[in-house]
Amino acid sequence: MSAPSLPRTPSFRLDGKSALVVGASSGIGMAAAVALAEAGAQVTLAARSADKLERTVEELVKVGLAATALSLDVQDIAATEQAIEACSPFDVLVNSAGLARHGPALETTLTDFDTVMGINVRGAYFVTRAVARKLIAAGKPGSLINISSQMAHVGGIDRAVYSATKHAIEGFTKSMAIEWGKHGIRVNTICPTFIRTPLAEQTFANPERVRWIEEKIKLGRIGELEDIMGPVTFLASDAAAMITGSALLVDGGWTAD
């Protein structure tokens, strides 16, 4: 009797793949770039801060990983689309460019609202579209990942604008997943809880906010950059080949209740 044919686990490796990570000069974007490079991808790190970007690329190359830098400001849609059009199609996108200006909703200024919306929603939307457009033209599949937030699923103190932008990202991610599924392009989000990054420094400096966070995170600790690296690699890889239009919550149980 012949042995049964056993299924094989799809590879988490990204050898031969090219990846674009936007907002890669620090924080979650930098961690995502490291994770993808460690999995074998050729990673293009993009951000506005050219100096910080170059230093990150130098560190990656120094340890034998494949990385290049691309100066990019997602607020300039025309220049962003032109830059992506000039590149070969990216198999993977991680869009981590983001901004937060927290404060009470009654005190939100029009400038703050427009600035945060411009980067978090407008910039993310058109970056994702530009990468997808190149893939579709080349007849290639791909995995596009938008860094969202647990605040895309709940509300939070002083976070009306930020939460609105992240809810918007979830909406266009699902719609793009529906439209581009026929092209083999997967579109998903990763929704972190509070992660120790420069973006969160203001929050962690407030003892009242820290107590609130620690009460809400069921695992009893604040997130670290390493907590995002595995989920990014998973969604980028063939191991997630049947996942699209989904939100992967990396929130320590925050949204469980």
Long-range contacts (C-beta under 8 A, 24 or more apart in sequence): 9-239, 10-237, 10-238, 10-239, 10-241, 11-237, 11-238, 11-239, 12-39, 12-233, 12-234, 12-237, 12-238, 12-239, 13-39, 13-40, 13-237, 14-39, 14-40, 14-41, 14-91, 14-92, 14-233, 14-236, 14-237, 15-39, 15-40, 15-41, 16-40, 17-41, 17-42, 17-91, 17-92, 17-236, 18-42, 18-43, 18-44, 18-88, 18-89, 18-90, 18-91, 18-92, 19-43, 19-44, 19-90, 19-91, 19-92, 19-93, 19-94, 19-236, 20-44, 20-46, 20-70, 20-84, 20-87, 20-90, 20-92, 20-93, 20-94, 20-131, 21-45, 21-46, 21-93, 21-94, 21-96, 22-46, 22-47, 22-72, 22-74, 22-93, 22-94, 22-95, 22-96, 22-97, 22-127, 23-47, 23-95, 23-96, 23-97, 23-98, 23-147, 24-53, 24-56, 24-96, 25-49, 25-52, 25-53, 25-56, 26-52, 26-56, 26-197, 26-198, 27-96, 27-195, 27-197, 27-198, 27-199, 27-225, 28-96, 28-147, 28-192, 28-195, 28-197, 28-225, 28-228, 29-94, 29-96, 29-97, 29-147, 30-56, 30-225, 31-225, 31-226, 31-228, 31-229, 31-232, 32-94, 32-96, 32-145, 32-147, 32-228, 32-229, 32-232, 33-60, 33-67, 33-94, 34-60, 34-65, 34-229, 35-228, 35-229, 35-230, 35-232, 35-233, 36-92, 36-94, 36-232, 36-233, 36-236, 37-65, 37-66, 37-67, 38-65, 38-233, 39-233, 39-236, 39-237, 41-66, 41-91, 41-92, 41-236, 42-66, 42-67, 42-68, 43-67, 43-68, 44-68, 44-69, 44-70, 44-87, 44-90, 45-69, 45-70, 46-70, 46-71, 46-72, 46-83, 47-71, 47-72, 47-97, 48-72, 48-73, 74-119, 74-123, 74-124, 74-126, 74-127, 75-118, 75-119, 75-122, 75-123, 77-122, 77-123, 77-126, 80-123, 80-126, 80-127, 80-130, 81-126, 81-130, 84-127, 84-130, 84-131, 84-134, 85-130, 85-133, 85-134, 87-134, 88-134, 89-131, 89-134, 89-135, 89-137, 89-138, 89-140, 89-142, 90-131, 90-134, 90-135, 90-142, 91-135, 91-140, 91-141, 91-142, 91-143, 92-142, 92-143, 92-144, 92-145, 92-236, 93-127, 93-128, 93-131, 93-142, 93-143, 93-144, 93-145, 94-145, 94-147, 94-232, 94-236, 95-124, 95-127, 95-128, 95-144, 95-145, 95-146, 95-147, 96-147, 97-123, 97-124, 97-127, 98-124, 98-147, 98-199, 99-199, 100-159, 100-162, 100-199, 101-161, 101-162, 102-158, 102-159, 102-162, 102-202, 102-203, 103-158, 104-158, 105-160, 105-161, 108-160, 108-161, 112-161, 113-161, 116-161, 116-162, 116-165, 117-161, 117-164, 117-165, 117-168, 120-162, 120-165, 120-166, 120-168, 120-169, 121-165, 121-168, 121-169, 121-172, 124-169, 124-172, 125-172, 128-172, 128-173, 128-176, 128-187, 129-176, 132-176, 132-180, 132-183, 132-185, 132-187, 135-183, 135-185, 136-180, 136-183, 136-185, 139-183, 140-184, 141-183, 141-184, 141-185, 141-186, 142-184, 142-185, 142-186, 143-185, 143-186, 143-188, 143-235, 143-236, 143-237, 143-240, 144-176, 144-185, 144-186, 144-187, 144-188, 145-187, 145-188, 145-189, 145-190, 145-232, 145-235, 145-236, 146-173, 146-187, 146-188, 146-189, 146-190, 147-189, 147-190, 147-192, 148-173, 148-189, 148-190, 148-191, 148-247, 149-191, 149-192, 150-191, 150-192, 150-193, 150-249, 150-251, 150-254, 150-255, 152-189, 152-191, 152-247, 153-191, 153-247, 153-249, 153-255, 154-254, 154-255, 157-209, 157-212, 166-191, 170-247, 173-245, 173-247, 174-245, 177-244, 177-245, 177-246, 178-245, 181-244, 181-245, 185-244, 186-235, 186-240, 186-241, 186-243, 186-244, 187-244, 187-245, 188-235, 188-240, 188-243, 188-244, 188-245, 188-246, 188-247, 188-248, 189-246, 189-247, 189-248, 190-228, 190-231, 190-232, 190-235, 190-247, 190-248, 190-250, 191-247, 191-248, 191-249, 191-250, 191-251, 192-223, 192-227, 192-228, 192-250, 192-251, 193-217, 193-222, 193-223, 193-250, 193-251, 193-252, 193-254, 194-222, 194-223, 195-222, 195-223, 195-224, 195-225, 195-227, 195-228, 196-222, 196-223, 196-224, 196-225, 197-225, 216-254, 217-251, 217-252, 217-253, 217-254, 218-252, 218-253, 218-254, 218-256, 219-252, 219-253, 220-252, 221-252, 223-250, 223-251, 223-252
